[in-house]
Amino acid sequence: MEKLSAAIQGDEHALQWLKDNSYAQLADFSDAVNGDEYAFRNLMKEHYPELAAVVDALNGNDEAKKWLLMNGFREYAAMCDAVEESKGAVIWLVKSGFNEWLLIGKAIHARQQREQRKNPLGFLGGFLPKFR
């Protein structure tokens, strides 16, 4: 899970390691978390709907989070909540022995924070003219 965490944060060597070591679904998950639509579609095509649902939930789709809970992926739903700084979710992940998903949640949160600092206006910043 350390390689996935590193890949999510932009480490190309970790991403390649996932691909080279038969973890293509985790490489796709990393890419999808970082906005790659092809990787997201590939998760569905390769029968990893739970990972695609995590990406959707991280992007604010409440139905995806409900799907995770209803289909037995409580740890993934909790990780999504932990990314949003839910202390209850963090505590649940630790108490339930899902430290690896807490690590992934921290990586996603760190990546989101870094992206937000780059563009403090979020998606609205994309509508502003570029000054050089």
BAFITI-888578 format. One record per residue: residue number from 1; residue in three letters; x, y, z of N, C-alpha, C in turn. Coordinates in steps of 0.02 Angstrom, whole numbers. Each point is the difference from the previous one (the first is absolute). Layout:
residues N
<atom NUM 'Ala' <X Y Z> <X Y Z> <X Y Z>>
...
***
This chain:
residues 132
<atom 1 'Met' <41 -59 0> <-41 59 0> <43 63 0>>
<atom 2 'Glu' <63 -7 21> <45 58 -2> <11 23 -72>>
<atom 3 'Lys' <4 -48 -47> <10 18 -70> <-62 36 -27>>
<atom 4 'Leu' <-59 -23 19> <-61 33 -22> <-3 71 28>>
<atom 5 'Ser' <16 7 63> <1 65 32> <47 48 -36>>
<atom 6 'Ala' <59 -25 -15> <50 41 -36> <-24 18 -70>>
<atom 7 'Ala' <-31 -49 -35> <-25 12 -68> <-54 54 1>>
<atom 8 'Ile' <-45 -3 48> <-53 50 5> <29 70 7>>
<atom 9 'Gln' <56 4 35> <32 65 11> <45 21 -57>>
<atom 10 'Gly' <1 -40 -54> <36 21 -60> <66 -34 -12>>
<atom 11 'Asp' <18 -50 38> <63 -36 -9> <-6 -47 -60>>
<atom 12 'Glu' <30 19 -56> <-5 -40 -61> <33 -68 6>>
<atom 13 'His' <53 -5 40> <34 -64 10> <-46 -49 37>>
<atom 14 'Ala' <-36 25 50> <-47 -42 37> <-57 -22 -45>>
<atom 15 'Leu' <-24 45 -42> <-54 -17 -47> <24 -55 -48>>
<atom 16 'Gln' <60 7 -26> <27 -51 -45> <9 -66 36>>
<atom 17 'Trp' <21 2 63> <9 -61 39> <-67 -37 5>>
<atom 18 'Leu' <-55 37 12> <-66 -31 4> <-16 -35 -65>>
<atom 19 'Lys' <14 33 -56> <-15 -29 -65> <44 -61 -14>>
<atom 20 'Asp' <63 4 17> <48 -54 -14> <-10 -61 45>>
<atom 21 'Asn' <-34 8 57> <-8 -54 48> <-72 -24 6>>
<atom 22 'Ser' <-35 3 -54> <-68 -27 -5> <-52 33 45>>
<atom 23 'Tyr' <9 65 11> <-49 39 37> <-29 54 -45>>
<atom 24 'Ala' <-18 -20 -60> <-26 48 -49> <-62 36 26>>
<atom 25 'Gln' <-42 -36 39> <-60 32 26> <17 55 50>>
<atom 26 'Leu' <53 -8 37> <20 52 47> <32 59 -36>>
<atom 27 'Ala' <36 -15 -54> <27 54 -42> <-57 40 -31>>
<atom 28 'Asp' <-51 -35 -25> <-58 34 -28> <-36 40 54>>
<atom 29 'Phe' <-5 -28 60> <-32 36 55> <38 65 15>>
<atom 30 'Ser' <66 -4 4> <41 59 12> <-12 52 -55>>
<atom 31 'Asp' <2 -21 -62> <-11 46 -56> <-71 30 2>>
<atom 32 'Ala' <-49 -42 16> <-69 24 3> <-10 50 56>>
<atom 33 'Val' <31 -12 57> <-4 47 55> <29 68 -21>>
<atom 34 'Asn' <49 -3 -44> <31 61 -24> <-32 27 -65>>
<atom 35 'Gly' <-61 -23 -14> <-39 30 -54> <4 -32 -68>>
<atom 36 'Asp' <31 -58 -6> <5 -33 -65> <-64 -39 -15>>
<atom 37 'Glu' <-40 25 -46> <-64 -31 -17> <9 -69 -31>>
<atom 38 'Tyr' <52 -9 -41> <13 -66 -31> <13 -52 55>>
<atom 39 'Ala' <39 18 50> <15 -46 55> <-64 -17 38>>
<atom 40 'Phe' <-43 49 9> <-64 -12 35> <-41 -50 -40>>
<atom 41 'Arg' <-7 10 -65> <-38 -46 -42> <31 -70 1>>
<atom 42 'Asn' <66 -3 2> <34 -64 2> <-15 -38 65>>
<atom 43 'Leu' <-8 35 55> <-18 -33 62> <-67 -36 -8>>
<atom 44 'Met' <-47 32 -34> <-65 -31 -11> <7 -59 -49>>
<atom 45 'Lys' <37 11 -54> <8 -52 -51> <33 -63 29>>
<atom 46 'Glu' <48 10 44> <38 -56 29> <-33 -27 63>>
<atom 47 'His' <-61 20 14> <-40 -26 55> <26 20 70>>
<atom 48 'Tyr' <15 64 7> <17 28 66> <-47 58 15>>
<atom 49 'Pro' <-66 -14 2> <-48 54 11> <9 33 69>>
<atom 50 'Glu' <25 -38 48> <9 29 66> <53 55 -1>>
<atom 51 'Leu' <53 -8 -39> <50 52 -5> <-26 60 -39>>
<atom 52 'Ala' <-40 -13 -52> <-32 55 -37> <-48 37 45>>
<atom 53 'Ala' <-36 -36 43> <-47 32 46> <38 44 50>>
<atom 54 'Val' <58 -21 21> <41 42 45> <17 66 -35>>
<atom 55 'Val' <21 -4 -62> <17 61 -38> <-62 44 -5>>
<atom 56 'Asp' <-57 -29 -16> <-62 39 -4> <-17 32 67>>
<atom 57 'Ala' <6 -38 53> <-15 26 67> <48 57 18>>
<atom 58 'Leu' <63 -7 -18> <48 53 14> <-17 64 -39>>
<atom 59 'Asn' <-35 -9 -56> <-21 57 -40> <-69 26 19>>
<atom 60 'Gly' <-24 -21 58> <-62 27 27> <-64 -38 -17>>
<atom 61 'Asn' <6 -59 -29> <-60 -38 -18> <-22 -41 61>>
<atom 62 'Asp' <-53 25 33> <-25 -34 60> <-29 -69 -15>>
<atom 63 'Glu' <-27 -8 -60> <-27 -66 -20> <56 -52 -3>>
<atom 64 'Ala' <59 21 -22> <57 -46 -3> <20 -23 70>>
<atom 65 'Lys' <-1 47 47> <16 -19 69> <-52 -48 28>>
<atom 66 'Lys' <-63 13 -15> <-53 -46 22> <10 -69 -31>>
<atom 67 'Trp' <19 -2 -64> <12 -63 -34> <56 -39 35>>
<atom 68 'Leu' <53 36 19> <55 -33 36> <-25 -32 64>>
<atom 69 'Leu' <-40 37 38> <-25 -26 64> <-47 -59 -11>>
<atom 70 'Met' <-44 5 -49> <-49 -53 -13> <32 -63 -28>>
<atom 71 'Asn' <59 6 -28> <33 -57 -31> <60 -26 40>>
<atom 72 'Gly' <3 19 63> <50 -29 45> <69 31 -3>>
<atom 73 'Phe' <5 61 -27> <64 34 -4> <3 58 50>>
<atom 74 'Arg' <-16 -16 62> <-4 51 52> <68 36 9>>
<atom 75 'Glu' <54 -38 -6> <66 30 10> <15 53 -54>>
<atom 76 'Tyr' <-24 -12 -61> <10 48 -54> <-41 63 13>>
<atom 77 'Ala' <-62 -9 22> <-42 58 16> <30 40 58>>
<atom 78 'Ala' <26 -36 49> <32 34 57> <63 38 -23>>
<atom 79 'Met' <37 -30 -46> <59 35 -26> <-20 65 -34>>
<atom 80 'Cys' <-55 -2 -39> <-24 62 -32> <-17 52 52>>
<atom 81 'Asp' <-32 -20 54> <-15 47 54> <63 25 35>>
<atom 82 'Ala' <49 -44 7> <64 21 31> <35 52 -43>>
<atom 83 'Val' <-5 -6 -66> <29 50 -45> <-30 68 15>>
<atom 84 'Glu' <-65 0 18> <-35 62 16> <9 20 73>>
<atom 85 'Glu' <49 -31 33> <21 16 69> <-51 -20 53>>
<atom 86 'Ser' <-37 -54 -12> <-46 -26 50> <39 -38 53>>
<atom 87 'Lys' <1 27 61> <36 -34 54> <-30 -68 15>>
<atom 88 'Gly' <-67 -5 -4> <-33 -64 12> <22 -53 -49>>
<atom 89 'Ala' <7 20 -63> <22 -48 -51> <72 -22 12>>
<atom 90 'Val' <42 47 19> <70 -17 15> <4 -49 58>>
<atom 91 'Ile' <-38 14 53> <0 -44 58> <-26 -69 -20>>
<atom 92 'Trp' <-54 -3 -39> <-28 -64 -21> <50 -39 -41>>
<atom 93 'Leu' <34 32 -47> <50 -34 -41> <55 -31 43>>
<atom 94 'Val' <24 38 49> <54 -24 44> <-26 -58 42>>
<atom 95 'Lys' <-57 9 33> <-27 -52 44> <-17 -64 -39>>
<atom 96 'Ser' <-19 8 -62> <-21 -58 -41> <59 -32 -36>>
<atom 97 'Gly' <60 27 9> <59 -30 -29> <12 17 -73>>
<atom 98 'Phe' <-29 55 -23> <8 21 -70> <51 57 -6>>
<atom 99 'Asn' <56 -7 32> <51 52 -1> <25 15 -70>>
<atom 100 'Glu' <0 -52 -44> <24 11 -68> <-47 48 -38>>
<atom 101 'Trp' <-65 -3 14> <-47 46 -33> <4 69 30>>
<atom 102 'Leu' <20 4 62> <12 66 30> <61 32 -33>>
<atom 103 'Leu' <52 -40 -14> <58 24 -36> <-19 27 -69>>
<atom 104 'Ile' <-42 -36 -35> <-22 22 -67> <-42 63 7>>
<atom 105 'Gly' <-44 2 49> <-40 61 11> <43 61 14>>
<atom 106 'Lys' <52 -10 39> <46 56 14> <35 24 -64>>
<atom 107 'Ala' <19 -47 -42> <33 17 -63> <-48 40 -45>>
<atom 108 'Ile' <-62 -23 -4> <-50 36 -41> <-12 69 28>>
<atom 109 'His' <-6 4 66> <-11 66 32> <58 47 -13>>
<atom 110 'Ala' <61 -26 6> <59 42 -12> <2 24 -72>>
<atom 111 'Arg' <-17 -44 -46> <-1 19 -72> <-53 54 -12>>
<atom 112 'Gln' <-59 -9 30> <-53 50 -8> <21 68 28>>
<atom 113 'Gln' <32 -1 58> <22 62 31> <52 35 -44>>
<atom 114 'Arg' <46 -39 -28> <51 28 -44> <-33 32 -62>>
<atom 115 'Glu' <-47 -35 -28> <-35 26 -59> <-39 63 16>>
<atom 116 'Gln' <-30 1 59> <-39 58 20> <45 61 10>>
<atom 117 'Arg' <60 -11 26> <47 56 9> <22 27 -67>>
<atom 118 'Lys' <7 -45 -50> <19 22 -67> <-55 43 -30>>
<atom 119 'Asn' <-62 -16 13> <-56 37 -28> <-52 12 55>>
<atom 120 'Pro' <10 52 40> <-44 11 58> <-73 12 -18>>
<atom 121 'Leu' <-15 16 -63> <-70 10 -21> <-32 -65 -24>>
<atom 122 'Gly' <36 -55 4> <-27 -64 -22> <-16 2 -74>>
<atom 123 'Phe' <-55 -34 -18> <-18 -4 -71> <-17 69 -29>>
<atom 124 'Leu' <-21 47 41> <-16 67 -24> <61 35 -29>>
<atom 125 'Gly' <58 -16 27> <62 30 -25> <12 -15 -73>>
<atom 126 'Gly' <-27 -55 -24> <8 -17 -71> <-36 46 -46>>
<atom 127 'Phe' <-48 38 25> <-38 47 -41> <33 69 -5>>
<atom 128 'Leu' <48 12 43> <33 65 0> <52 4 -56>>
<atom 129 'Pro' <10 59 -28> <51 7 -53> <70 -10 30>>
<atom 130 'Lys' <43 -28 -40> <70 -10 21> <41 62 -15>>
<atom 131 'Phe' <36 24 50> <43 58 -8> <72 -24 -1>>
<atom 132 'Arg' <37 27 -47> <71 -21 -6> <45 59 9>>
***
